[in-house]
Amino acid sequence: MLATASPTVTLRSAPARPFDGAIAAARTCYSPRVIGTDEVTEKQRDTIGALTFDAGHHTVYQHAHFEFGLEHVSRQFVWSFLHSYPFYNSEQSSQRYVKLKEPRAFVPPIAGEALRVYEHAILRAWDRYGELSALLKDDALAILKELRYVRPGTSPDRLKQIDRDAEKRAIETARYVIPIAAFTSMVHTISGIVLHRLHRMMNTSDAPSEARAVIGEMVRLVREWDPFFFEKVGLAPIGRDEVPETAFPQAQGGGDRFAAVFDARLNGRWSRLRAASEDAETIVAEAVRSVFGLEPATMSDDEALDRVMNPALNRYRLDVLNVSYHSPLMRALHHTTYVFEKRLSHTADSQDQRHRMVPASRPLMTFADTSAPDYITPRLVAANARARAVYDCAMREAWAAKNRLLELGVPLEFALYVLPNAKTLRFIESGSLLALLHKWTLRTCFNAQEEIYLASMDEIAQVRAIHPRIGRHIGPPCVIRNGLVSPRCTEGSHFCGVPVWRDFPAAVRRL
């Protein structure tokens, strides 16, 4: 039985008087002291509110933060809208580690045969998830027993823990067949000005119907909390017909042709280096020298690069808090950038996009839709013939359902929801070395999501090839920390079981 519900939005916390706080902040700019919210008058709300908002002085509306609880929202909506820009914070229920016991998903406003096709597709995908979870557990368990050196005398408690970990690895992989319509829940925090922007832009994603429902409820709750916050300032949402993206023609032949051309450029890679800053190593070295007022005669390029990249000389590289953006030395890495074209599954990219300082031009799926199945196959599935057969069948069933919904006249926005997490996304991604260094440190760990790990390894290999003095100091925490600080691994009891630091980047990841 498919369980569904309308989005549930709760306002978990908010400032007592957010709009007055914005006005008081604006007044503080012209005062020798900090203005209190209790000093704001009705006249100031009318005059200063409109003056600051209409003139684009929006930072005063950034002081108020609203913490929402979201339930019964789809993974597609979260990926397409809530997490598609940098200015938010989310803690989201993980499909990697939380078993999806009952089918719970978004159901669009459709009826008749279309509704039957849609619901059947969701339920069938959940059945495939259960099959794959069972088929893959033994494979994962066998690998984990090797990695964790299970012997005849291994304690029962340790065996139980390994068994639980194997189940997590199995469901982490099986989730690829779950539809992007699947519900998720999260704590989601945004500033006041971001809420205004989301309200303005809620018709712009691949999931405008959900966006209108969720953002509309967020706005209602804030209005209820402080009527002034939207009554005194704000702009109406841009109409669906006025959104510039809707003026673009649909690609002839659908997204199949685009996918083939893009993949040909990748030539078997997960991620291909498309462009890099010219003279990147020299730029970084010059930036380091500029921080300390040094000349090349005093500090060579080699020394400057070593001082910023080598964790033996730069202890910030060892700090788990990631203080890079606060370090005058580390900010020298801002000035060189790398651009990659890459492909990831929908589920992997939902994690990849959380690296918000490494932005991407992600596809509008309503433009890049393919008529033929187009998906990523995890290695654990590919290595098991029975699992592979179930998996490929699940992919064919998902695309058949999506195509049938289109034949029945269902809008593409809604038909896309039955596609699986495995759906391939192709995009351009770029970032400064400072942002990418943090990402590569986390994502070359053997515990990182498989596809993002593989893409990151592709990326650092290409960076090493063109910028060896930068690339030689890139790797996972255990490699960066080796011989410098204890423990090497920052994962604690989740240590992967492989001494990666002995043979990086050649060490083989099995899970």
Protein Blocks (a to p, Z undefined) as FASTA:
>chain_A
ZZddddddddfbdcfblmlmmmmmmmmmmccbdcdfklpcfklmmmmmmmmmmnopaklm
mmpccddddehiafklmmmmmmmcfbbcdddddfklmccfbacddddddehjllmmmmmm
mmmmmmmmmmmmmmmmmmmmmmmmmmnopafklcfklmmmmmmmmmmmmmmmmmmmpcfk
bccdddddddfklmmmmmmmmmmmmblmlmmmmmmmmmmmmmmmmmmlmmmgccddddfk
lpmklmpccdehijmlmmmmmmmmnnopabdcfbdcehklmmmmmmmmmmnopafklpcf
klmmmmmmmmklmmmlmpmnlpmlmpmklmmmmmpccdddddddfklmmmmmmmmmlccd
dddfklmpcfbdcddddfklmmpmklmmmmmmmmmmmmmmmmmmmmnopafklmmmmpcf
klccdddddddfklmmmmmmmmmpfkbcfklmmmmmmmmmmmmmmmmmlmmmgccfklmm
gokaccfblnlmmogoiafklmpckbccfZZ
